[in-house]
Amino acid sequence: MIGERLDGGSRRCVLHIPYDKGGLLDQLYREAKVENVEYGETIAVTAVCTPKVLGQMALFLVE
């Protein structure tokens, strides 16, 4: 019950961030819990994000 109240709607998501928006990765490290980062055609980030952060990153959301 306490976990549900503290959760605030956070959920795990995958984001594909273009390299020219790489500064967003720094924001994710500050405001979310980054679990994995892979560099390929884009920067693929798996993170646990709050609804606020998800709204800011909506353009890059994959899952």
mmCIF file of the N, C-alpha and C atoms, coordinates in Angstrom:
data_MODEL
# 
_entry.id   MODEL 
# 
loop_
_atom_site.group_PDB 
_atom_site.id 
_atom_site.type_symbol 
_atom_site.label_atom_id 
_atom_site.label_alt_id 
_atom_site.label_comp_id 
_atom_site.label_asym_id 
_atom_site.label_entity_id 
_atom_site.label_seq_id 
_atom_site.pdbx_PDB_ins_code 
_atom_site.Cartn_x 
_atom_site.Cartn_y 
_atom_site.Cartn_z 
_atom_site.occupancy 
_atom_site.B_iso_or_equiv 
_atom_site.pdbx_formal_charge 
_atom_site.auth_seq_id 
_atom_site.auth_comp_id 
_atom_site.auth_asym_id 
_atom_site.auth_atom_id 
_atom_site.pdbx_PDB_model_num 
ATOM 1   N N  . MET A 1 1  ? 0.816  -1.185 0.000   1.00 0.00 ? 1  MET A N  1 
ATOM 2   C CA . MET A 1 1  ? 0.000  0.000  0.000   1.00 0.00 ? 1  MET A CA 1 
ATOM 3   C C  . MET A 1 1  ? 0.865  1.257  0.000   1.00 0.00 ? 1  MET A C  1 
ATOM 4   N N  . ILE A 1 2  ? 1.922  1.270  0.792   1.00 0.00 ? 2  ILE A N  1 
ATOM 5   C CA . ILE A 1 2  ? 2.812  2.428  0.823   1.00 0.00 ? 2  ILE A CA 1 
ATOM 6   C C  . ILE A 1 2  ? 3.486  2.597  -0.538  1.00 0.00 ? 2  ILE A C  1 
ATOM 7   N N  . GLY A 1 3  ? 3.919  1.493  -1.130  1.00 0.00 ? 3  GLY A N  1 
ATOM 8   C CA . GLY A 1 3  ? 4.560  1.551  -2.442  1.00 0.00 ? 3  GLY A CA 1 
ATOM 9   C C  . GLY A 1 3  ? 3.659  2.156  -3.497  1.00 0.00 ? 3  GLY A C  1 
ATOM 10  N N  . GLU A 1 4  ? 2.386  1.824  -3.449  1.00 0.00 ? 4  GLU A N  1 
ATOM 11  C CA . GLU A 1 4  ? 1.440  2.371  -4.416  1.00 0.00 ? 4  GLU A CA 1 
ATOM 12  C C  . GLU A 1 4  ? 1.301  3.880  -4.249  1.00 0.00 ? 4  GLU A C  1 
ATOM 13  N N  . ARG A 1 5  ? 1.284  4.341  -3.027  1.00 0.00 ? 5  ARG A N  1 
ATOM 14  C CA . ARG A 1 5  ? 1.149  5.782  -2.786  1.00 0.00 ? 5  ARG A CA 1 
ATOM 15  C C  . ARG A 1 5  ? 2.400  6.538  -3.196  1.00 0.00 ? 5  ARG A C  1 
ATOM 16  N N  . LEU A 1 6  ? 3.558  5.960  -2.971  1.00 0.00 ? 6  LEU A N  1 
ATOM 17  C CA . LEU A 1 6  ? 4.811  6.628  -3.322  1.00 0.00 ? 6  LEU A CA 1 
ATOM 18  C C  . LEU A 1 6  ? 5.141  6.510  -4.802  1.00 0.00 ? 6  LEU A C  1 
ATOM 19  N N  . ASP A 1 7  ? 4.569  5.539  -5.472  1.00 0.00 ? 7  ASP A N  1 
ATOM 20  C CA . ASP A 1 7  ? 4.868  5.277  -6.877  1.00 0.00 ? 7  ASP A CA 1 
ATOM 21  C C  . ASP A 1 7  ? 4.563  6.476  -7.756  1.00 0.00 ? 7  ASP A C  1 
ATOM 22  N N  . GLY A 1 8  ? 3.418  7.080  -7.614  1.00 0.00 ? 8  GLY A N  1 
ATOM 23  C CA . GLY A 1 8  ? 3.053  8.246  -8.400  1.00 0.00 ? 8  GLY A CA 1 
ATOM 24  C C  . GLY A 1 8  ? 2.845  7.967  -9.877  1.00 0.00 ? 8  GLY A C  1 
ATOM 25  N N  . GLY A 1 9  ? 2.609  6.715  -10.240 1.00 0.00 ? 9  GLY A N  1 
ATOM 26  C CA . GLY A 1 9  ? 2.342  6.399  -11.638 1.00 0.00 ? 9  GLY A CA 1 
ATOM 27  C C  . GLY A 1 9  ? 3.578  6.136  -12.479 1.00 0.00 ? 9  GLY A C  1 
ATOM 28  N N  . SER A 1 10 ? 4.707  5.922  -11.858 1.00 0.00 ? 10 SER A N  1 
ATOM 29  C CA . SER A 1 10 ? 5.939  5.643  -12.601 1.00 0.00 ? 10 SER A CA 1 
ATOM 30  C C  . SER A 1 10 ? 5.812  4.329  -13.348 1.00 0.00 ? 10 SER A C  1 
ATOM 31  N N  . ARG A 1 11 ? 6.455  4.283  -14.521 1.00 0.00 ? 11 ARG A N  1 
ATOM 32  C CA . ARG A 1 11 ? 6.454  3.027  -15.275 1.00 0.00 ? 11 ARG A CA 1 
ATOM 33  C C  . ARG A 1 11 ? 7.706  2.912  -16.111 1.00 0.00 ? 11 ARG A C  1 
ATOM 34  N N  . ARG A 1 12 ? 8.061  1.669  -16.412 1.00 0.00 ? 12 ARG A N  1 
ATOM 35  C CA . ARG A 1 12 ? 9.253  1.391  -17.220 1.00 0.00 ? 12 ARG A CA 1 
ATOM 36  C C  . ARG A 1 12 ? 8.908  1.649  -18.687 1.00 0.00 ? 12 ARG A C  1 
ATOM 37  N N  . CYS A 1 13 ? 9.816  2.300  -19.384 1.00 0.00 ? 13 CYS A N  1 
ATOM 38  C CA . CYS A 1 13 ? 9.590  2.584  -20.801 1.00 0.00 ? 13 CYS A CA 1 
ATOM 39  C C  . CYS A 1 13 ? 10.910 2.523  -21.556 1.00 0.00 ? 13 CYS A C  1 
ATOM 40  N N  . VAL A 1 14 ? 10.792 2.437  -22.871 1.00 0.00 ? 14 VAL A N  1 
ATOM 41  C CA . VAL A 1 14 ? 11.947 2.462  -23.757 1.00 0.00 ? 14 VAL A CA 1 
ATOM 42  C C  . VAL A 1 14 ? 11.822 3.701  -24.631 1.00 0.00 ? 14 VAL A C  1 
ATOM 43  N N  . LEU A 1 15 ? 12.900 4.462  -24.681 1.00 0.00 ? 15 LEU A N  1 
ATOM 44  C CA . LEU A 1 15 ? 12.944 5.691  -25.476 1.00 0.00 ? 15 LEU A CA 1 
ATOM 45  C C  . LEU A 1 15 ? 14.062 5.569  -26.498 1.00 0.00 ? 15 LEU A C  1 
ATOM 46  N N  . HIS A 1 16 ? 13.822 6.066  -27.691 1.00 0.00 ? 16 HIS A N  1 
ATOM 47  C CA . HIS A 1 16 ? 14.864 6.154  -28.724 1.00 0.00 ? 16 HIS A CA 1 
ATOM 48  C C  . HIS A 1 16 ? 15.114 7.628  -28.982 1.00 0.00 ? 16 HIS A C  1 
ATOM 49  N N  . ILE A 1 17 ? 16.230 8.109  -28.481 1.00 0.00 ? 17 ILE A N  1 
ATOM 50  C CA . ILE A 1 17 ? 16.559 9.528  -28.554 1.00 0.00 ? 17 ILE A CA 1 
ATOM 51  C C  . ILE A 1 17 ? 17.590 9.749  -29.654 1.00 0.00 ? 17 ILE A C  1 
ATOM 52  N N  . PRO A 1 18 ? 17.333 10.673 -30.587 1.00 0.00 ? 18 PRO A N  1 
ATOM 53  C CA . PRO A 1 18 ? 18.326 10.979 -31.618 1.00 0.00 ? 18 PRO A CA 1 
ATOM 54  C C  . PRO A 1 18 ? 19.569 11.608 -30.984 1.00 0.00 ? 18 PRO A C  1 
ATOM 55  N N  . TYR A 1 19 ? 20.715 11.424 -31.629 1.00 0.00 ? 19 TYR A N  1 
ATOM 56  C CA . TYR A 1 19 ? 21.961 11.941 -31.070 1.00 0.00 ? 19 TYR A CA 1 
ATOM 57  C C  . TYR A 1 19 ? 21.948 13.458 -30.926 1.00 0.00 ? 19 TYR A C  1 
ATOM 58  N N  . ASP A 1 20 ? 21.244 14.164 -31.814 1.00 0.00 ? 20 ASP A N  1 
ATOM 59  C CA . ASP A 1 20 ? 21.219 15.624 -31.704 1.00 0.00 ? 20 ASP A CA 1 
ATOM 60  C C  . ASP A 1 20 ? 20.393 16.107 -30.513 1.00 0.00 ? 20 ASP A C  1 
ATOM 61  N N  . LYS A 1 21 ? 19.664 15.203 -29.857 1.00 0.00 ? 21 LYS A N  1 
ATOM 62  C CA . LYS A 1 21 ? 18.891 15.507 -28.638 1.00 0.00 ? 21 LYS A CA 1 
ATOM 63  C C  . LYS A 1 21 ? 19.514 14.805 -27.439 1.00 0.00 ? 21 LYS A C  1 
ATOM 64  N N  . GLY A 1 22 ? 20.789 14.507 -27.513 1.00 0.00 ? 22 GLY A N  1 
ATOM 65  C CA . GLY A 1 22 ? 21.480 13.749 -26.475 1.00 0.00 ? 22 GLY A CA 1 
ATOM 66  C C  . GLY A 1 22 ? 21.418 14.386 -25.096 1.00 0.00 ? 22 GLY A C  1 
ATOM 67  N N  . GLY A 1 23 ? 21.202 15.692 -25.024 1.00 0.00 ? 23 GLY A N  1 
ATOM 68  C CA . GLY A 1 23 ? 21.077 16.365 -23.740 1.00 0.00 ? 23 GLY A CA 1 
ATOM 69  C C  . GLY A 1 23 ? 19.906 15.844 -22.920 1.00 0.00 ? 23 GLY A C  1 
ATOM 70  N N  . LEU A 1 24 ? 18.925 15.263 -23.597 1.00 0.00 ? 24 LEU A N  1 
ATOM 71  C CA . LEU A 1 24 ? 17.783 14.691 -22.886 1.00 0.00 ? 24 LEU A CA 1 
ATOM 72  C C  . LEU A 1 24 ? 18.206 13.506 -22.016 1.00 0.00 ? 24 LEU A C  1 
ATOM 73  N N  . LEU A 1 25 ? 19.287 12.840 -22.414 1.00 0.00 ? 25 LEU A N  1 
ATOM 74  C CA . LEU A 1 25 ? 19.778 11.710 -21.609 1.00 0.00 ? 25 LEU A CA 1 
ATOM 75  C C  . LEU A 1 25 ? 20.212 12.212 -20.231 1.00 0.00 ? 25 LEU A C  1 
ATOM 76  N N  . ASP A 1 26 ? 20.855 13.367 -20.186 1.00 0.00 ? 26 ASP A N  1 
ATOM 77  C CA . ASP A 1 26 ? 21.240 13.958 -18.911 1.00 0.00 ? 26 ASP A CA 1 
ATOM 78  C C  . ASP A 1 26 ? 20.011 14.248 -18.055 1.00 0.00 ? 26 ASP A C  1 
ATOM 79  N N  . GLN A 1 27 ? 18.960 14.764 -18.687 1.00 0.00 ? 27 GLN A N  1 
ATOM 80  C CA . GLN A 1 27 ? 17.711 15.030 -17.971 1.00 0.00 ? 27 GLN A CA 1 
ATOM 81  C C  . GLN A 1 27 ? 17.131 13.740 -17.406 1.00 0.00 ? 27 GLN A C  1 
ATOM 82  N N  . LEU A 1 28 ? 17.189 12.665 -18.183 1.00 0.00 ? 28 LEU A N  1 
ATOM 83  C CA . LEU A 1 28 ? 16.669 11.379 -17.710 1.00 0.00 ? 28 LEU A CA 1 
ATOM 84  C C  . LEU A 1 28 ? 17.454 10.885 -16.493 1.00 0.00 ? 28 LEU A C  1 
ATOM 85  N N  . TYR A 1 29 ? 18.775 11.052 -16.504 1.00 0.00 ? 29 TYR A N  1 
ATOM 86  C CA . TYR A 1 29 ? 19.573 10.631 -15.349 1.00 0.00 ? 29 TYR A CA 1 
ATOM 87  C C  . TYR A 1 29 ? 19.198 11.424 -14.101 1.00 0.00 ? 29 TYR A C  1 
ATOM 88  N N  . ARG A 1 30 ? 18.802 12.682 -14.266 1.00 0.00 ? 30 ARG A N  1 
ATOM 89  C CA . ARG A 1 30 ? 18.426 13.519 -13.121 1.00 0.00 ? 30 ARG A CA 1 
ATOM 90  C C  . ARG A 1 30 ? 17.011 13.238 -12.636 1.00 0.00 ? 30 ARG A C  1 
ATOM 91  N N  . GLU A 1 31 ? 16.070 12.981 -13.558 1.00 0.00 ? 31 GLU A N  1 
ATOM 92  C CA . GLU A 1 31 ? 14.661 12.950 -13.202 1.00 0.00 ? 31 GLU A CA 1 
ATOM 93  C C  . GLU A 1 31 ? 14.000 11.576 -13.269 1.00 0.00 ? 31 GLU A C  1 
ATOM 94  N N  . ALA A 1 32 ? 14.711 10.572 -13.745 1.00 0.00 ? 32 ALA A N  1 
ATOM 95  C CA . ALA A 1 32 ? 14.150 9.224  -13.861 1.00 0.00 ? 32 ALA A CA 1 
ATOM 96  C C  . ALA A 1 32 ? 15.203 8.230  -13.368 1.00 0.00 ? 32 ALA A C  1 
ATOM 97  N N  . LYS A 1 33 ? 14.839 6.967  -13.371 1.00 0.00 ? 33 LYS A N  1 
ATOM 98  C CA . LYS A 1 33 ? 15.796 5.924  -13.009 1.00 0.00 ? 33 LYS A CA 1 
ATOM 99  C C  . LYS A 1 33 ? 16.202 5.211  -14.294 1.00 0.00 ? 33 LYS A C  1 
ATOM 100 N N  . VAL A 1 34 ? 17.371 5.549  -14.816 1.00 0.00 ? 34 VAL A N  1 
ATOM 101 C CA . VAL A 1 34 ? 17.866 4.958  -16.053 1.00 0.00 ? 34 VAL A CA 1 
ATOM 102 C C  . VAL A 1 34 ? 18.414 3.571  -15.738 1.00 0.00 ? 34 VAL A C  1 
ATOM 103 N N  . GLU A 1 35 ? 17.904 2.572  -16.454 1.00 0.00 ? 35 GLU A N  1 
ATOM 104 C CA . GLU A 1 35 ? 18.322 1.188  -16.221 1.00 0.00 ? 35 GLU A CA 1 
ATOM 105 C C  . GLU A 1 35 ? 19.317 0.698  -17.257 1.00 0.00 ? 35 GLU A C  1 
ATOM 106 N N  . ASN A 1 36 ? 19.191 1.177  -18.493 1.00 0.00 ? 36 ASN A N  1 
ATOM 107 C CA . ASN A 1 36 ? 20.061 0.695  -19.561 1.00 0.00 ? 36 ASN A CA 1 
ATOM 108 C C  . ASN A 1 36 ? 20.158 1.749  -20.660 1.00 0.00 ? 36 ASN A C  1 
ATOM 109 N N  . VAL A 1 37 ? 21.349 1.879  -21.244 1.00 0.00 ? 37 VAL A N  1 
ATOM 110 C CA . VAL A 1 37 ? 21.561 2.777  -22.375 1.00 0.00 ? 37 VAL A CA 1 
ATOM 111 C C  . VAL A 1 37 ? 22.353 2.019  -23.425 1.00 0.00 ? 37 VAL A C  1 
ATOM 112 N N  . GLU A 1 38 ? 21.857 2.025  -24.662 1.00 0.00 ? 38 GLU A N  1 
ATOM 113 C CA . GLU A 1 38 ? 22.555 1.390  -25.775 1.00 0.00 ? 38 GLU A CA 1 
ATOM 114 C C  . GLU A 1 38 ? 22.680 2.396  -26.908 1.00 0.00 ? 38 GLU A C  1 
ATOM 115 N N  . TYR A 1 39 ? 23.857 2.440  -27.503 1.00 0.00 ? 39 TYR A N  1 
ATOM 116 C CA . TYR A 1 39 ? 24.116 3.372  -28.592 1.00 0.00 ? 39 TYR A CA 1 
ATOM 117 C C  . TYR A 1 39 ? 24.110 2.618  -29.914 1.00 0.00 ? 39 TYR A C  1 
ATOM 118 N N  . GLY A 1 40 ? 23.242 3.026  -30.806 1.00 0.00 ? 40 GLY A N  1 
ATOM 119 C CA . GLY A 1 40 ? 23.127 2.434  -32.134 1.00 0.00 ? 40 GLY A CA 1 
ATOM 120 C C  . GLY A 1 40 ? 22.756 3.544  -33.104 1.00 0.00 ? 40 GLY A C  1 
ATOM 121 N N  . GLU A 1 41 ? 21.722 3.324  -33.909 1.00 0.00 ? 41 GLU A N  1 
ATOM 122 C CA . GLU A 1 41 ? 21.229 4.378  -34.795 1.00 0.00 ? 41 GLU A CA 1 
ATOM 123 C C  . GLU A 1 41 ? 20.694 5.554  -33.987 1.00 0.00 ? 41 GLU A C  1 
ATOM 124 N N  . THR A 1 42 ? 20.140 5.244  -32.818 1.00 0.00 ? 42 THR A N  1 
ATOM 125 C CA . THR A 1 42 ? 19.697 6.240  -31.855 1.00 0.00 ? 42 THR A CA 1 
ATOM 126 C C  . THR A 1 42 ? 20.222 5.828  -30.482 1.00 0.00 ? 42 THR A C  1 
ATOM 127 N N  . ILE A 1 43 ? 19.983 6.656  -29.497 1.00 0.00 ? 43 ILE A N  1 
ATOM 128 C CA . ILE A 1 43 ? 20.321 6.289  -28.126 1.00 0.00 ? 43 ILE A CA 1 
ATOM 129 C C  . ILE A 1 43 ? 19.087 5.606  -27.542 1.00 0.00 ? 43 ILE A C  1 
ATOM 130 N N  . ALA A 1 44 ? 19.180 4.307  -27.324 1.00 0.00 ? 44 ALA A N  1 
ATOM 131 C CA . ALA A 1 44 ? 18.054 3.534  -26.784 1.00 0.00 ? 44 ALA A CA 1 
ATOM 132 C C  . ALA A 1 44 ? 18.188 3.499  -25.265 1.00 0.00 ? 44 ALA A C  1 
ATOM 133 N N  . VAL A 1 45 ? 17.201 4.043  -24.587 1.00 0.00 ? 45 VAL A N  1 
ATOM 134 C CA . VAL A 1 45 ? 17.241 4.162  -23.132 1.00 0.00 ? 45 VAL A CA 1 
ATOM 135 C C  . VAL A 1 45 ? 16.056 3.415  -22.525 1.00 0.00 ? 45 VAL A C  1 
ATOM 136 N N  . THR A 1 46 ? 16.345 2.551  -21.565 1.00 0.00 ? 46 THR A N  1 
ATOM 137 C CA . THR A 1 46 ? 15.302 1.930  -20.757 1.00 0.00 ? 46 THR A CA 1 
ATOM 138 C C  . THR A 1 46 ? 15.345 2.621  -19.408 1.00 0.00 ? 46 THR A C  1 
ATOM 139 N N  . ALA A 1 47 ? 14.195 3.175  -18.999 1.00 0.00 ? 47 ALA A N  1 
ATOM 140 C CA . ALA A 1 47 ? 14.155 3.928  -17.745 1.00 0.00 ? 47 ALA A CA 1 
ATOM 141 C C  . ALA A 1 47 ? 12.789 3.800  -17.095 1.00 0.00 ? 47 ALA A C  1 
ATOM 142 N N  . VAL A 1 48 ? 12.761 4.010  -15.788 1.00 0.00 ? 48 VAL A N  1 
ATOM 143 C CA . VAL A 1 48 ? 11.509 4.100  -15.048 1.00 0.00 ? 48 VAL A CA 1 
ATOM 144 C C  . VAL A 1 48 ? 11.217 5.585  -14.897 1.00 0.00 ? 48 VAL A C  1 
ATOM 145 N N  . CYS A 1 49 ? 10.125 6.026  -15.527 1.00 0.00 ? 49 CYS A N  1 
ATOM 146 C CA . CYS A 1 49 ? 9.810  7.453  -15.621 1.00 0.00 ? 49 CYS A CA 1 
ATOM 147 C C  . CYS A 1 49 ? 8.501  7.787  -14.917 1.00 0.00 ? 49 CYS A C  1 
ATOM 148 N N  . THR A 1 50 ? 8.452  8.979  -14.356 1.00 0.00 ? 50 THR A N  1 
ATOM 149 C CA . THR A 1 50 ? 7.217  9.507  -13.780 1.00 0.00 ? 50 THR A CA 1 
ATOM 150 C C  . THR A 1 50 ? 6.342  10.018 -14.919 1.00 0.00 ? 50 THR A C  1 
ATOM 151 N N  . PRO A 1 51 ? 5.069  10.230 -14.675 1.00 0.00 ? 51 PRO A N  1 
ATOM 152 C CA . PRO A 1 51 ? 4.198  10.765 -15.727 1.00 0.00 ? 51 PRO A CA 1 
ATOM 153 C C  . PRO A 1 51 ? 4.700  12.099 -16.290 1.00 0.00 ? 51 PRO A C  1 
ATOM 154 N N  . LYS A 1 52 ? 5.269  12.946 -15.453 1.00 0.00 ? 52 LYS A N  1 
ATOM 155 C CA . LYS A 1 52 ? 5.808  14.231 -15.913 1.00 0.00 ? 52 LYS A CA 1 
ATOM 156 C C  . LYS A 1 52 ? 6.922  14.024 -16.944 1.00 0.00 ? 52 LYS A C  1 
ATOM 157 N N  . VAL A 1 53 ? 7.863  13.143 -16.625 1.00 0.00 ? 53 VAL A N  1 
ATOM 158 C CA . VAL A 1 53 ? 8.989  12.876 -17.530 1.00 0.00 ? 53 VAL A CA 1 
ATOM 159 C C  . VAL A 1 53 ? 8.479  12.205 -18.803 1.00 0.00 ? 53 VAL A C  1 
ATOM 160 N N  . LEU A 1 54 ? 7.530  11.279 -18.677 1.00 0.00 ? 54 LEU A N  1 
ATOM 161 C CA . LEU A 1 54 ? 6.951  10.629 -19.855 1.00 0.00 ? 54 LEU A CA 1 
ATOM 162 C C  . LEU A 1 54 ? 6.330  11.656 -20.796 1.00 0.00 ? 54 LEU A C  1 
ATOM 163 N N  . GLY A 1 55 ? 5.650  12.634 -20.238 1.00 0.00 ? 55 GLY A N  1 
ATOM 164 C CA . GLY A 1 55 ? 5.062  13.683 -21.058 1.00 0.00 ? 55 GLY A CA 1 
ATOM 165 C C  . GLY A 1 55 ? 6.120  14.481 -21.798 1.00 0.00 ? 55 GLY A C  1 
ATOM 166 N N  . GLN A 1 56 ? 7.231  14.752 -21.159 1.00 0.00 ? 56 GLN A N  1 
ATOM 167 C CA . GLN A 1 56 ? 8.311  15.504 -21.785 1.00 0.00 ? 56 GLN A CA 1 
ATOM 168 C C  . GLN A 1 56 ? 9.025  14.695 -22.866 1.00 0.00 ? 56 GLN A C  1 
ATOM 169 N N  . MET A 1 57 ? 9.026  13.385 -22.720 1.00 0.00 ? 57 MET A N  1 
ATOM 170 C CA . MET A 1 57 ? 9.753  12.501 -23.647 1.00 0.00 ? 57 MET A CA 1 
ATOM 171 C C  . MET A 1 57 ? 8.820  11.784 -24.619 1.00 0.00 ? 57 MET A C  1 
ATOM 172 N N  . ALA A 1 58 ? 7.580  12.179 -24.690 1.00 0.00 ? 58 ALA A N  1 
ATOM 173 C CA . ALA A 1 58 ? 6.558  11.461 -25.474 1.00 0.00 ? 58 ALA A CA 1 
ATOM 174 C C  . ALA A 1 58 ? 6.958  11.237 -26.933 1.00 0.00 ? 58 ALA A C  1 
ATOM 175 N N  . LEU A 1 59 ? 7.670  12.172 -27.531 1.00 0.00 ? 59 LEU A N  1 
ATOM 176 C CA . LEU A 1 59 ? 8.070  12.029 -28.940 1.00 0.00 ? 59 LEU A CA 1 
ATOM 177 C C  . LEU A 1 59 ? 9.013  10.857 -29.172 1.00 0.00 ? 59 LEU A C  1 
ATOM 178 N N  . PHE A 1 60 ? 9.717  10.448 -28.125 1.00 0.00 ? 60 PHE A N  1 
ATOM 179 C CA . PHE A 1 60 ? 10.747 9.430  -28.264 1.00 0.00 ? 60 PHE A CA 1 
ATOM 180 C C  . PHE A 1 60 ? 10.344 8.082  -27.670 1.00 0.00 ? 60 PHE A C  1 
ATOM 181 N N  . LEU A 1 61 ? 9.119  7.992  -27.179 1.00 0.00 ? 61 LEU A N  1 
ATOM 182 C CA . LEU A 1 61 ? 8.621  6.795  -26.516 1.00 0.00 ? 61 LEU A CA 1 
ATOM 183 C C  . LEU A 1 61 ? 8.385  5.669  -27.528 1.00 0.00 ? 61 LEU A C  1 
ATOM 184 N N  . VAL A 1 62 ? 8.938  4.485  -27.217 1.00 0.00 ? 62 VAL A N  1 
ATOM 185 C CA . VAL A 1 62 ? 8.756  3.298  -28.065 1.00 0.00 ? 62 VAL A CA 1 
ATOM 186 C C  . VAL A 1 62 ? 7.759  2.364  -27.408 1.00 0.00 ? 62 VAL A C  1 
ATOM 187 N N  . GLU A 1 63 ? 7.946  2.080  -26.134 1.00 0.00 ? 63 GLU A N  1 
ATOM 188 C CA . GLU A 1 63 ? 7.085  1.147  -25.386 1.00 0.00 ? 63 GLU A CA 1 
ATOM 189 C C  . GLU A 1 63 ? 6.467  1.857  -24.207 1.00 0.00 ? 63 GLU A C  1 
# 
